[in-house]
Amino acid sequence: MINHGYSEFVVEELSDLMHQIWTGWMEYLFTKCETVTVVQHHGMDRSQEVVLCSLPSDSELHWRRQMMTRYADLSDKEKGSDREQALKVLHLLRRITSEKKHG
């Protein structure tokens, strides 16, 4: 593992949380997608299935606008989901700090 000045435990715990957050987002995203499976042919003896995920244009426009907007300029409702994710990180940091003090 790379020497970055943090304990392996802290890095792994935070990495696990980041993966959980990403997984939650992807699960949500796929509920918004319409999927189509297409078979692509690559010559005589090779083919590959490709799954295309199509977003409704209103979702794409909404997320693109959010992506281009600084956090400070988001609506309170939009900031709410970022706050939820921040609280997950803070809860983990509190748990790690508490374990370090007591362990």
Secondary structure by P-SEA (a helix, b strand, c coil): cccccccaaaaaaaaaaaaaaaaaaaaaaaaacbbbbbbbbccccbbbbbbbbbccaaaaaaaaaaaaccccccccccaaaaaaaaaaaaaaaaaaaaaaaac
